Amino acid sequence: MVSNLIISDFLVNVAAGWFGAIFITQTYQQIPRKKRTSLVIINTGAMIACLVIAYKFRISI
């Protein structure tokens, strides 16, 4: 069985990778502004969800 600490650390790393993919790389330049905004909102929401779930696993130890 995988421990909660390992799952929590994995989700924090996923969120950090997501942050880099959204804000560091310049892949959104050719996408129209409206679609780009919605993609950034969706990706930021997914990143925050990973951090919240990681926190839930961390406090349940």
PQR file of N, CA, C, O and H, with PARSE charges and radii, in Angstrom:
ATOM      1  N   MET A   1       0.838  -1.182   0.000 -0.4000 1.5000
ATOM      2  CA  MET A   1       0.000   0.000   0.000 -0.0000 2.0000
ATOM      3  C   MET A   1       0.884   1.247   0.000  0.5500 1.7000
ATOM      4  O   MET A   1       1.865   1.326   0.739 -0.5500 1.4000
ATOM      5  N   VAL A   2       0.531   2.192  -0.817 -0.4000 1.5000
ATOM      6  CA  VAL A   2       1.288   3.441  -0.916 -0.0000 2.0000
ATOM      7  C   VAL A   2       0.883   4.349   0.236  0.5500 1.7000
ATOM      8  O   VAL A   2      -0.303   4.509   0.523 -0.5500 1.4000
ATOM      9  H   VAL A   2      -0.266   2.128  -1.418  0.4000 1.0000
ATOM     10  N   SER A   3       1.869   4.940   0.890 -0.4000 1.5000
ATOM     11  CA  SER A   3       1.551   5.788   2.038 -0.0000 2.0000
ATOM     12  C   SER A   3       1.010   7.140   1.575  0.5500 1.7000
ATOM     13  O   SER A   3       1.227   7.565   0.440 -0.5500 1.4000
ATOM     14  H   SER A   3       2.833   4.810   0.657  0.4000 1.0000
ATOM     15  N   ASN A   4       0.308   7.792   2.479 -0.4000 1.5000
ATOM     16  CA  ASN A   4      -0.276   9.098   2.181 -0.0000 2.0000
ATOM     17  C   ASN A   4       0.794  10.147   1.914  0.5500 1.7000
ATOM     18  O   ASN A   4       0.574  11.072   1.132 -0.5500 1.4000
ATOM     19  H   ASN A   4       0.132   7.447   3.401  0.4000 1.0000
ATOM     20  N   LEU A   5       1.945  10.012   2.554 -0.4000 1.5000
ATOM     21  CA  LEU A   5       3.024  10.975   2.358 -0.0000 2.0000
ATOM     22  C   LEU A   5       3.571  10.912   0.934  0.5500 1.7000
ATOM     23  O   LEU A   5       3.882  11.945   0.342 -0.5500 1.4000
ATOM     24  H   LEU A   5       2.124   9.260   3.189  0.4000 1.0000
ATOM     25  N   ILE A   6       3.688   9.713   0.389 -0.4000 1.5000
ATOM     26  CA  ILE A   6       4.175   9.555  -0.983 -0.0000 2.0000
ATOM     27  C   ILE A   6       3.173  10.148  -1.965  0.5500 1.7000
ATOM     28  O   ILE A   6       3.566  10.838  -2.905 -0.5500 1.4000
ATOM     29  H   ILE A   6       3.435   8.874   0.870  0.4000 1.0000
ATOM     30  N   ILE A   7       1.889   9.890  -1.761 -0.4000 1.5000
ATOM     31  CA  ILE A   7       0.850  10.447  -2.633 -0.0000 2.0000
ATOM     32  C   ILE A   7       0.850  11.966  -2.552  0.5500 1.7000
ATOM     33  O   ILE A   7       0.726  12.647  -3.570 -0.5500 1.4000
ATOM     34  H   ILE A   7       1.569   9.329  -0.997  0.4000 1.0000
ATOM     35  N   SER A   8       0.989  12.494  -1.347 -0.4000 1.5000
ATOM     36  CA  SER A   8       1.016  13.940  -1.157 -0.0000 2.0000
ATOM     37  C   SER A   8       2.205  14.567  -1.885  0.5500 1.7000
ATOM     38  O   SER A   8       2.045  15.574  -2.576 -0.5500 1.4000
ATOM     39  H   SER A   8       1.089  11.941  -0.520  0.4000 1.0000
ATOM     40  N   ASP A   9       3.378  13.989  -1.738 -0.4000 1.5000
ATOM     41  CA  ASP A   9       4.566  14.515  -2.424 -0.0000 2.0000
ATOM     42  C   ASP A   9       4.421  14.431  -3.937  0.5500 1.7000
ATOM     43  O   ASP A   9       4.836  15.343  -4.652 -0.5500 1.4000
ATOM     44  H   ASP A   9       3.508  13.172  -1.177  0.4000 1.0000
ATOM     45  N   PHE A  10       3.837  13.348  -4.429 -0.4000 1.5000
ATOM     46  CA  PHE A  10       3.613  13.201  -5.863 -0.0000 2.0000
ATOM     47  C   PHE A  10       2.685  14.296  -6.385  0.5500 1.7000
ATOM     48  O   PHE A  10       2.955  14.891  -7.429 -0.5500 1.4000
ATOM     49  H   PHE A  10       3.500  12.607  -3.848  0.4000 1.0000
ATOM     50  N   LEU A  11       1.601  14.565  -5.669 -0.4000 1.5000
ATOM     51  CA  LEU A  11       0.658  15.585  -6.120 -0.0000 2.0000
ATOM     52  C   LEU A  11       1.262  16.986  -6.073  0.5500 1.7000
ATOM     53  O   LEU A  11       0.946  17.823  -6.919 -0.5500 1.4000
ATOM     54  H   LEU A  11       1.382  14.082  -4.821  0.4000 1.0000
ATOM     55  N   VAL A  12       2.119  17.247  -5.105 -0.4000 1.5000
ATOM     56  CA  VAL A  12       2.812  18.541  -5.064 -0.0000 2.0000
ATOM     57  C   VAL A  12       3.739  18.670  -6.272  0.5500 1.7000
ATOM     58  O   VAL A  12       3.829  19.743  -6.869 -0.5500 1.4000
ATOM     59  H   VAL A  12       2.375  16.568  -4.418  0.4000 1.0000
ATOM     60  N   ASN A  13       4.421  17.597  -6.632 -0.4000 1.5000
ATOM     61  CA  ASN A  13       5.292  17.630  -7.811 -0.0000 2.0000
ATOM     62  C   ASN A  13       4.497  17.797  -9.099  0.5500 1.7000
ATOM     63  O   ASN A  13       4.941  18.495 -10.011 -0.5500 1.4000
ATOM     64  H   ASN A  13       4.348  16.726  -6.147  0.4000 1.0000
ATOM     65  N   VAL A  14       3.331  17.169  -9.187 -0.4000 1.5000
ATOM     66  CA  VAL A  14       2.466  17.351 -10.359 -0.0000 2.0000
ATOM     67  C   VAL A  14       2.031  18.808 -10.468  0.5500 1.7000
ATOM     68  O   VAL A  14       2.050  19.384 -11.555 -0.5500 1.4000
ATOM     69  H   VAL A  14       2.970  16.603  -8.446  0.4000 1.0000
ATOM     70  N   ALA A  15       1.640  19.403  -9.347 -0.4000 1.5000
ATOM     71  CA  ALA A  15       1.220  20.805  -9.357 -0.0000 2.0000
ATOM     72  C   ALA A  15       2.377  21.722  -9.760  0.5500 1.7000
ATOM     73  O   ALA A  15       2.170  22.689 -10.493 -0.5500 1.4000
ATOM     74  H   ALA A  15       1.625  18.935  -8.463  0.4000 1.0000
ATOM     75  N   ALA A  16       3.578  21.430  -9.293 -0.4000 1.5000
ATOM     76  CA  ALA A  16       4.740  22.245  -9.665 -0.0000 2.0000
ATOM     77  C   ALA A  16       5.035  22.122 -11.160  0.5500 1.7000
ATOM     78  O   ALA A  16       5.365  23.111 -11.815 -0.5500 1.4000
ATOM     79  H   ALA A  16       3.746  20.644  -8.698  0.4000 1.0000
ATOM     80  N   GLY A  17       4.918  20.932 -11.688 -0.4000 1.5000
ATOM     81  CA  GLY A  17       5.103  20.742 -13.125 -0.0000 2.0000
ATOM     82  C   GLY A  17       4.045  21.455 -13.933  0.5500 1.7000
ATOM     83  O   GLY A  17       4.334  22.026 -14.986 -0.5500 1.4000
ATOM     84  H   GLY A  17       4.650  20.128 -11.156  0.4000 1.0000
ATOM     85  N   TRP A  18       2.817  21.424 -13.441 -0.4000 1.5000
ATOM     86  CA  TRP A  18       1.724  22.130 -14.100 -0.0000 2.0000
ATOM     87  C   TRP A  18       1.994  23.630 -14.118  0.5500 1.7000
ATOM     88  O   TRP A  18       1.763  24.295 -15.127 -0.5500 1.4000
ATOM     89  H   TRP A  18       2.582  20.961 -12.587  0.4000 1.0000
ATOM     90  N   PHE A  19       2.483  24.158 -13.003 -0.4000 1.5000
ATOM     91  CA  PHE A  19       2.811  25.581 -12.922 -0.0000 2.0000
ATOM     92  C   PHE A  19       3.857  25.947 -13.973  0.5500 1.7000
ATOM     93  O   PHE A  19       3.737  26.969 -14.647 -0.5500 1.4000
ATOM     94  H   PHE A  19       2.671  23.617 -12.183  0.4000 1.0000
ATOM     95  N   GLY A  20       4.867  25.120 -14.106 -0.4000 1.5000
ATOM     96  CA  GLY A  20       5.890  25.377 -15.112 -0.0000 2.0000
ATOM     97  C   GLY A  20       5.348  25.307 -16.522  0.5500 1.7000
ATOM     98  O   GLY A  20       5.718  26.111 -17.378 -0.5500 1.4000
ATOM     99  H   GLY A  20       4.965  24.289 -13.558  0.4000 1.0000
ATOM    100  N   ALA A  21       4.475  24.350 -16.766 -0.4000 1.5000
ATOM    101  CA  ALA A  21       3.899  24.208 -18.097 -0.0000 2.0000
ATOM    102  C   ALA A  21       3.004  25.392 -18.456  0.5500 1.7000
ATOM    103  O   ALA A  21       2.931  25.781 -19.622 -0.5500 1.4000
ATOM    104  H   ALA A  21       4.175  23.696 -16.071  0.4000 1.0000
ATOM    105  N   ILE A  22       2.334  25.958 -17.478 -0.4000 1.5000
ATOM    106  CA  ILE A  22       1.418  27.069 -17.752 -0.0000 2.0000
ATOM    107  C   ILE A  22       2.168  28.382 -17.905  0.5500 1.7000
ATOM    108  O   ILE A  22       1.977  29.092 -18.892 -0.5500 1.4000
ATOM    109  H   ILE A  22       2.393  25.642 -16.531  0.4000 1.0000
ATOM    110  N   PHE A  23       3.010  28.709 -16.950 -0.4000 1.5000
ATOM    111  CA  PHE A  23       3.539  30.060 -16.852 -0.0000 2.0000
ATOM    112  C   PHE A  23       4.958  30.242 -17.376  0.5500 1.7000
ATOM    113  O   PHE A  23       5.352  31.370 -17.672 -0.5500 1.4000
ATOM    114  H   PHE A  23       3.165  28.132 -16.149  0.4000 1.0000
ATOM    115  N   ILE A  24       5.734  29.178 -17.500 -0.4000 1.5000
ATOM    116  CA  ILE A  24       7.112  29.341 -17.938 -0.0000 2.0000
ATOM    117  C   ILE A  24       7.232  29.170 -19.450  0.5500 1.7000
ATOM    118  O   ILE A  24       7.900  29.967 -20.109 -0.5500 1.4000
ATOM    119  H   ILE A  24       5.414  28.261 -17.259  0.4000 1.0000
ATOM    120  N   THR A  25       6.603  28.157 -19.998 -0.4000 1.5000
ATOM    121  CA  THR A  25       6.684  27.940 -21.443 -0.0000 2.0000
ATOM    122  C   THR A  25       5.764  28.907 -22.167  0.5500 1.7000
ATOM    123  O   THR A  25       4.751  29.341 -21.616 -0.5500 1.4000
ATOM    124  H   THR A  25       6.061  27.510 -19.463  0.4000 1.0000
ATOM    125  N   GLN A  26       6.107  29.238 -23.375 -0.4000 1.5000
ATOM    126  CA  GLN A  26       5.335  30.196 -24.166 -0.0000 2.0000
ATOM    127  C   GLN A  26       4.543  29.465 -25.253  0.5500 1.7000
ATOM    128  O   GLN A  26       4.701  29.762 -26.437 -0.5500 1.4000
ATOM    129  H   GLN A  26       6.930  28.886 -23.822  0.4000 1.0000
ATOM    130  N   THR A  27       3.708  28.530 -24.866 -0.4000 1.5000
ATOM    131  CA  THR A  27       2.963  27.748 -25.851 -0.0000 2.0000
ATOM    132  C   THR A  27       1.612  28.347 -26.183  0.5500 1.7000
ATOM    133  O   THR A  27       0.937  27.874 -27.097 -0.5500 1.4000
ATOM    134  H   THR A  27       3.579  28.289 -23.904  0.4000 1.0000
ATOM    135  N   TYR A  28       1.204  29.379 -25.460 -0.4000 1.5000
ATOM    136  CA  TYR A  28      -0.128  29.934 -25.663 -0.0000 2.0000
ATOM    137  C   TYR A  28      -0.149  31.104 -26.646  0.5500 1.7000
ATOM    138  O   TYR A  28      -1.191  31.745 -26.785 -0.5500 1.4000
ATOM    139  H   TYR A  28       1.752  29.763 -24.717  0.4000 1.0000
ATOM    140  N   GLN A  29       0.930  31.405 -27.318 -0.4000 1.5000
ATOM    141  CA  GLN A  29       0.978  32.597 -28.153 -0.0000 2.0000
ATOM    142  C   GLN A  29       0.114  32.490 -29.403  0.5500 1.7000
ATOM    143  O   GLN A  29      -0.445  33.499 -29.833 -0.5500 1.4000
ATOM    144  H   GLN A  29       1.777  30.884 -27.205  0.4000 1.0000
ATOM    145  N   GLN A  30      -0.018  31.317 -30.001 -0.4000 1.5000
ATOM    146  CA  GLN A  30      -0.801  31.190 -31.226 -0.0000 2.0000
ATOM    147  C   GLN A  30      -2.279  30.933 -30.967  0.5500 1.7000
ATOM    148  O   GLN A  30      -3.067  30.923 -31.913 -0.5500 1.4000
ATOM    149  H   GLN A  30       0.436  30.497 -29.652  0.4000 1.0000
ATOM    150  N   ILE A  31      -2.672  30.729 -29.733 -0.4000 1.5000
ATOM    151  CA  ILE A  31      -4.064  30.445 -29.389 -0.0000 2.0000
ATOM    152  C   ILE A  31      -4.804  31.765 -29.200  0.5500 1.7000
ATOM    153  O   ILE A  31      -4.252  32.693 -28.609 -0.5500 1.4000
ATOM    154  H   ILE A  31      -2.032  30.738 -28.965  0.4000 1.0000
ATOM    155  N   PRO A  32      -6.051  31.873 -29.690 -0.5600 1.5000
ATOM    156  CA  PRO A  32      -6.823  33.105 -29.488  0.2800 2.0000
ATOM    157  C   PRO A  32      -6.967  33.456 -28.007  0.5500 1.7000
ATOM    158  O   PRO A  32      -6.956  32.578 -27.144 -0.5500 1.4000
ATOM    159  N   ARG A  33      -7.102  34.751 -27.730 -0.4000 1.5000
ATOM    160  CA  ARG A  33      -7.085  35.253 -26.353 -0.0000 2.0000
ATOM    161  C   ARG A  33      -8.171  34.630 -25.480  0.5500 1.7000
ATOM    162  O   ARG A  33      -7.900  34.287 -24.329 -0.5500 1.4000
ATOM    163  H   ARG A  33      -7.111  35.464 -28.431  0.4000 1.0000
ATOM    164  N   LYS A  34      -9.390  34.476 -25.994 -0.4000 1.5000
ATOM    165  CA  LYS A  34     -10.485  33.930 -25.184 -0.0000 2.0000
ATOM    166  C   LYS A  34     -10.204  32.476 -24.794  0.5500 1.7000
ATOM    167  O   LYS A  34     -10.410  32.088 -23.644 -0.5500 1.4000
ATOM    168  H   LYS A  34      -9.610  34.755 -26.928  0.4000 1.0000
ATOM    169  N   LYS A  35      -9.740  31.687 -25.743 -0.4000 1.5000
ATOM    170  CA  LYS A  35      -9.430  30.286 -25.458 -0.0000 2.0000
ATOM    171  C   LYS A  35      -8.216  30.180 -24.531  0.5500 1.7000
ATOM    172  O   LYS A  35      -8.175  29.314 -23.657 -0.5500 1.4000
ATOM    173  H   LYS A  35      -9.573  32.003 -26.677  0.4000 1.0000
ATOM    174  N   ARG A  36      -7.238  31.055 -24.719 -0.4000 1.5000
ATOM    175  CA  ARG A  36      -6.045  31.061 -23.867 -0.0000 2.0000
ATOM    176  C   ARG A  36      -6.420  31.336 -22.416  0.5500 1.7000
ATOM    177  O   ARG A  36      -5.912  30.687 -21.502 -0.5500 1.4000
ATOM    178  H   ARG A  36      -7.271  31.759 -25.428  0.4000 1.0000
ATOM    179  N   THR A  37      -7.318  32.307 -22.210 -0.4000 1.5000
ATOM    180  CA  THR A  37      -7.750  32.637 -20.854 -0.0000 2.0000
ATOM    181  C   THR A  37      -8.455  31.460 -20.204  0.5500 1.7000
ATOM    182  O   THR A  37      -8.208  31.154 -19.038 -0.5500 1.4000
ATOM    183  H   THR A  37      -7.731  32.834 -22.953  0.4000 1.0000
ATOM    184  N   SER A  38      -9.334  30.795 -20.953 -0.4000 1.5000
ATOM    185  CA  SER A  38     -10.045  29.652 -20.378 -0.0000 2.0000
ATOM    186  C   SER A  38      -9.088  28.504 -20.075  0.5500 1.7000
ATOM    187  O   SER A  38      -9.256  27.816 -19.068 -0.5500 1.4000
ATOM    188  H   SER A  38      -9.534  31.044 -21.900  0.4000 1.0000
ATOM    189  N   LEU A  39      -8.092  28.287 -20.925 -0.4000 1.5000
ATOM    190  CA  LEU A  39      -7.110  27.230 -20.658 -0.0000 2.0000
ATOM    191  C   LEU A  39      -6.289  27.527 -19.411  0.5500 1.7000
ATOM    192  O   LEU A  39      -6.017  26.627 -18.616 -0.5500 1.4000
ATOM    193  H   LEU A  39      -7.957  28.846 -21.743  0.4000 1.0000
ATOM    194  N   VAL A  40      -5.895  28.775 -19.237 -0.4000 1.5000
ATOM    195  CA  VAL A  40      -5.122  29.140 -18.051 -0.0000 2.0000
ATOM    196  C   VAL A  40      -5.966  28.959 -16.795  0.5500 1.7000
ATOM    197  O   VAL A  40      -5.460  28.493 -15.775 -0.5500 1.4000
ATOM    198  H   VAL A  40      -6.116  29.506 -19.883  0.4000 1.0000
ATOM    199  N   ILE A  41      -7.251  29.324 -16.857 -0.4000 1.5000
ATOM    200  CA  ILE A  41      -8.138  29.167 -15.697 -0.0000 2.0000
ATOM    201  C   ILE A  41      -8.326  27.692 -15.363  0.5500 1.7000
ATOM    202  O   ILE A  41      -8.256  27.307 -14.196 -0.5500 1.4000
ATOM    203  H   ILE A  41      -7.662  29.703 -17.686  0.4000 1.0000
ATOM    204  N   ILE A  42      -8.564  26.866 -16.373 -0.4000 1.5000
ATOM    205  CA  ILE A  42      -8.764  25.430 -16.141 -0.0000 2.0000
ATOM    206  C   ILE A  42      -7.487  24.795 -15.579  0.5500 1.7000
ATOM    207  O   ILE A  42      -7.546  24.022 -14.623 -0.5500 1.4000
ATOM    208  H   ILE A  42      -8.621  27.178 -17.321  0.4000 1.0000
ATOM    209  N   ASN A  43      -6.346  25.121 -16.169 -0.4000 1.5000
ATOM    210  CA  ASN A  43      -5.084  24.546 -15.693 -0.0000 2.0000
ATOM    211  C   ASN A  43      -4.727  25.023 -14.294  0.5500 1.7000
ATOM    212  O   ASN A  43      -4.206  24.249 -13.491 -0.5500 1.4000
ATOM    213  H   ASN A  43      -6.299  25.749 -16.945  0.4000 1.0000
ATOM    214  N   THR A  44      -5.001  26.283 -13.993 -0.4000 1.5000
ATOM    215  CA  THR A  44      -4.743  26.788 -12.646 -0.0000 2.0000
ATOM    216  C   THR A  44      -5.664  26.113 -11.635  0.5500 1.7000
ATOM    217  O   THR A  44      -5.241  25.797 -10.523 -0.5500 1.4000
ATOM    218  H   THR A  44      -5.424  26.911 -14.646  0.4000 1.0000
ATOM    219  N   GLY A  45      -6.918  25.892 -12.015 -0.4000 1.5000
ATOM    220  CA  GLY A  45      -7.847  25.176 -11.138 -0.0000 2.0000
ATOM    221  C   GLY A  45      -7.392  23.751 -10.869  0.5500 1.7000
ATOM    222  O   GLY A  45      -7.490  23.268  -9.741 -0.5500 1.4000
ATOM    223  H   GLY A  45      -7.261  26.148 -12.918  0.4000 1.0000
ATOM    224  N   ALA A  46      -6.895  23.077 -11.902 -0.4000 1.5000
ATOM    225  CA  ALA A  46      -6.390  21.713 -11.719 -0.0000 2.0000
ATOM    226  C   ALA A  46      -5.154  21.703 -10.825  0.5500 1.7000
ATOM    227  O   ALA A  46      -4.975  20.796 -10.012 -0.5500 1.4000
ATOM    228  H   ALA A  46      -6.816  23.470 -12.818  0.4000 1.0000
ATOM    229  N   MET A  47      -4.306  22.715 -10.979 -0.4000 1.5000
ATOM    230  CA  MET A  47      -3.114  22.818 -10.140 -0.0000 2.0000
ATOM    231  C   MET A  47      -3.503  23.039  -8.680  0.5500 1.7000
ATOM    232  O   MET A  47      -2.931  22.419  -7.785 -0.5500 1.4000
ATOM    233  H   MET A  47      -4.452  23.452 -11.639  0.4000 1.0000
ATOM    234  N   ILE A  48      -4.462  23.911  -8.440 -0.4000 1.5000
ATOM    235  CA  ILE A  48      -4.923  24.168  -7.071 -0.0000 2.0000
ATOM    236  C   ILE A  48      -5.587  22.926  -6.494  0.5500 1.7000
ATOM    237  O   ILE A  48      -5.418  22.628  -5.312 -0.5500 1.4000
ATOM    238  H   ILE A  48      -4.927  24.415  -9.168  0.4000 1.0000
ATOM    239  N   ALA A  49      -6.346  22.194  -7.317 -0.4000 1.5000
ATOM    240  CA  ALA A  49      -6.976  20.961  -6.848 -0.0000 2.0000
ATOM    241  C   ALA A  49      -5.920  19.943  -6.421  0.5500 1.7000
ATOM    242  O   ALA A  49      -6.094  19.265  -5.408 -0.5500 1.4000
ATOM    243  H   ALA A  49      -6.484  22.436  -8.277  0.4000 1.0000
ATOM    244  N   CYS A  50      -4.827  19.826  -7.181 -0.4000 1.5000
ATOM    245  CA  CYS A  50      -3.741  18.916  -6.794 -0.0000 2.0000
ATOM    246  C   CYS A  50      -3.146  19.313  -5.453  0.5500 1.7000
ATOM    247  O   CYS A  50      -2.857  18.453  -4.622 -0.5500 1.4000
ATOM    248  H   CYS A  50      -4.685  20.376  -8.003  0.4000 1.0000
ATOM    249  N   LEU A  51      -2.961  20.614  -5.237 -0.4000 1.5000
ATOM    250  CA  LEU A  51      -2.393  21.067  -3.969 -0.0000 2.0000
ATOM    251  C   LEU A  51      -3.347  20.826  -2.803  0.5500 1.7000
ATOM    252  O   LEU A  51      -2.909  20.461  -1.712 -0.5500 1.4000
ATOM    253  H   LEU A  51      -3.196  21.313  -5.913  0.4000 1.0000
ATOM    254  N   VAL A  52      -4.639  21.026  -3.020 -0.4000 1.5000
ATOM    255  CA  VAL A  52      -5.622  20.791  -1.951 -0.0000 2.0000
ATOM    256  C   VAL A  52      -5.684  19.310  -1.604  0.5500 1.7000
ATOM    257  O   VAL A  52      -5.712  18.949  -0.427 -0.5500 1.4000
ATOM    258  H   VAL A  52      -4.995  21.323  -3.906  0.4000 1.0000
ATOM    259  N   ILE A  53      -5.705  18.454  -2.617 -0.4000 1.5000
ATOM    260  CA  ILE A  53      -5.743  17.011  -2.364 -0.0000 2.0000
ATOM    261  C   ILE A  53      -4.458  16.564  -1.668  0.5500 1.7000
ATOM    262  O   ILE A  53      -4.496  15.720  -0.772 -0.5500 1.4000
ATOM    263  H   ILE A  53      -5.682  18.747  -3.572  0.4000 1.0000
ATOM    264  N   ALA A  54      -3.317  17.132  -2.082 -0.4000 1.5000
ATOM    265  CA  ALA A  54      -2.048  16.805  -1.419 -0.0000 2.0000
ATOM    266  C   ALA A  54      -2.091  17.210   0.046  0.5500 1.7000
ATOM    267  O   ALA A  54      -1.604  16.478   0.908 -0.5500 1.4000
ATOM    268  H   ALA A  54      -3.286  17.818  -2.810  0.4000 1.0000
ATOM    269  N   TYR A  55      -2.664  18.361   0.329 -0.4000 1.5000
ATOM    270  CA  TYR A  55      -2.789  18.807   1.721 -0.0000 2.0000
ATOM    271  C   TYR A  55      -3.688  17.862   2.512  0.5500 1.7000
ATOM    272  O   TYR A  55      -3.394  17.549   3.666 -0.5500 1.4000
ATOM    273  H   TYR A  55      -3.059  18.955  -0.372  0.4000 1.0000
ATOM    274  N   LYS A  56      -4.784  17.405   1.899 -0.4000 1.5000
ATOM    275  CA  LYS A  56      -5.684  16.467   2.587 -0.0000 2.0000
ATOM    276  C   LYS A  56      -4.953  15.166   2.924  0.5500 1.7000
ATOM    277  O   LYS A  56      -5.117  14.627   4.019 -0.5500 1.4000
ATOM    278  H   LYS A  56      -5.023  17.659   0.962  0.4000 1.0000
ATOM    279  N   PHE A  57      -4.145  14.660   1.985 -0.4000 1.5000
ATOM    280  CA  PHE A  57      -3.364  13.461   2.268 -0.0000 2.0000
ATOM    281  C   PHE A  57      -2.325  13.728   3.352  0.5500 1.7000
ATOM    282  O   PHE A  57      -2.057  12.859   4.181 -0.5500 1.4000
ATOM    283  H   PHE A  57      -4.011  15.097   1.095  0.4000 1.0000
ATOM    284  N   ARG A  58      -1.741  14.918   3.351 -0.4000 1.5000
ATOM    285  CA  ARG A  58      -0.695  15.251   4.318 -0.0000 2.0000
ATOM    286  C   ARG A  58      -1.250  15.326   5.738  0.5500 1.7000
ATOM    287  O   ARG A  58      -0.606  14.852   6.673 -0.5500 1.4000
ATOM    288  H   ARG A  58      -1.959  15.625   2.678  0.4000 1.0000
ATOM    289  N   ILE A  59      -2.444  15.918   5.917 -0.4000 1.5000
ATOM    290  CA  ILE A  59      -2.979  16.061   7.273 -0.0000 2.0000
ATOM    291  C   ILE A  59      -3.619  14.776   7.783  0.5500 1.7000
ATOM    292  O   ILE A  59      -3.914  14.665   8.973 -0.5500 1.4000
ATOM    293  H   ILE A  59      -2.967  16.303   5.158  0.4000 1.0000
ATOM    294  N   SER A  60      -3.840  13.796   6.892 -0.4000 1.5000
ATOM    295  CA  SER A  60      -4.459  12.552   7.348 -0.0000 2.0000
ATOM    296  C   SER A  60      -3.428  11.532   7.825  0.5500 1.7000
ATOM    297  O   SER A  60      -3.776  10.380   8.085 -0.5500 1.4000
ATOM    298  H   SER A  60      -3.600  13.887   5.925  0.4000 1.0000
ATOM    299  N   ILE A  61      -2.167  11.942   7.943 -0.4000 1.5000
ATOM    300  CA  ILE A  61      -1.108  11.015   8.397 -0.0000 2.0000
ATOM    301  C   ILE A  61      -1.238  10.794   9.887  0.5500 1.7000
ATOM    302  O   ILE A  61      -0.451  10.051  10.472 -0.5500 1.4000
ATOM    303  H   ILE A  61      -1.885  12.878   7.731  0.4000 1.0000
TER
END
